Amino acid sequence: MEKTINPVGWFEIYVENIDRARRFYETVLDREMFDLPMSEDLDDMKMVVFPMLDDAPNSSGALVEMRGVEPGGNSTIVYFSCDNCEVEQNRVESAGGKILKPKFSIGDYGFISLVEDTEGNCIGLHSLA
C-alpha cells in the first residue's frame, strides 16, 4: 500500500433498520446521506452512503442493511471527524442513540466521544478541539 494515503479507504456499518439508522446519522452528523442503487441480483441488500468529496482527505462509507448480517457489538469502531465532537455528541440522544463515554482528551491527538447508534453499533466522534 502506498504510504502517502490514509489506510482506511471505505467502511460499512451494518444495521437492522436502514431508515432509522439513516435518520440517526443525518441528525448527529448534520449531513444528508444518499441511497446507493443496487443491482437486481442484490435485492436482499440496501446501502445508504455518507457524503464524500473526491479531493478531500479521509474516507467515506455506507450504512448497509443485508439479510443474514447482524449489527451491534464493539469489535470495530468507526471514528467520524468533527470540529468539536461535543457538538455531535449533544445530538446523539435526541436522535435515538446513547452516549457511552462523553468527550474526553486523548492527549496530543485531540478528543473523542464514544456513542451508540440506534442499531447498537459503537461509533467514535473525533476532534482536535
N, C-alpha and C positions, 0 to 999 in steps of 0.2 A: 504494500500500500504506500502511495506517495505520502511523505511526511509533511507536505505543505497544506494538507486539507484536514479538516476535523474528522475523527474516526467514525462518528455516527452519521450515516447517510440517510436513514429513514427509521421511523418507529411506528409500531402499531399498538394500540390499546384495545384489547378485546372487551366487548361489552355485551350485556344481556339485552338491553333496550336502547337501540341507537338513537331514537328521537329524544329520550330522556337524557342520555349522555351528551348528545349534541347541545341541548339547552344548557346543561351544566357548564361545558367548556366554553360555549359562546358567552355565557354570563360572566364567568370567572375571569376569562382572558380578554373579554370585551373585543372579540374578533368574530367575524362571520366565517362560518365553515361552508364547504361545498360538497355536494354529492359527487361521488366518483362513479361514472357509468360503468356497469359491469357487463361482461359478455353473457349471452343467453345460457351458456353451459355453467355459469356460476350463480344460478338463481337462489342458492342457499346462502349467499354472502352479500352483505351490504357494507359499503365504505363511505365515510364522510371525512374529507381531507381538511387538515389545518391549512390556512393560507400560507403561501410561500412566495418569496421574491427570488427570482433566479440568480441575481447577482449579490445577494446578501449572505452573510455568514450563518452558520448553524444549519440545522436540518429541519425538514418538515416530516409529517407523518399523517396517520389516519386513525379514526375510530373504526373498528371492524366488528360487525355482528355476523357470526358464522355458526351454523348448526354444528354441535359437537365440540365447540371450543368455549370453555367456561371462563368468565372473568374473575378477578379478585386475586388476593394474595399479594405478598410483598417481595417476590423474587426478582422483580425488575422495577426500577423507579425511573421514570422519565422526568427530567427537570426542564421546566419552562422558564425562559429568560424574562425578567421583568425589570423595570426601572427601580421599583421598590416593592419587594414581594409582599409586604404587609397590605398594600392596596388590593392585590388579587386575593390574598388570604381573607380579607374582610368581606369578600363577596361569596366565599365558599358556602357558608351555612345557608344563606338566603337562596342559593342555587341548588340546595338539597344535599350538599356534601358535609363532611366533618373535618374539623381542624384536629390533626393528630399531634402536632408539635408546632406551636406558634413560632413566628420569626425568631431566629437565633443566629448568633455570629458563628462563622466558620473561619475566623481569623482573617488573614490576608486575602482570602478568596470570597469575602463578602458575607452574605446572609442567605439562609434558606428557611422555608416553611414546609412542613410535611402535612399533606391533606389527603383526604379520601374522597374520591368522586362518588357519584350516585350508583356506580356499579360495584363498589368495593375495592377499586384499584387505588393503591397508594401512589401519589404523584408528588413531585417536588416543585417548589417555586423558588427561583434563584435570582438574587440581585446583588449588585455591588454596594448599594446604599441601604 
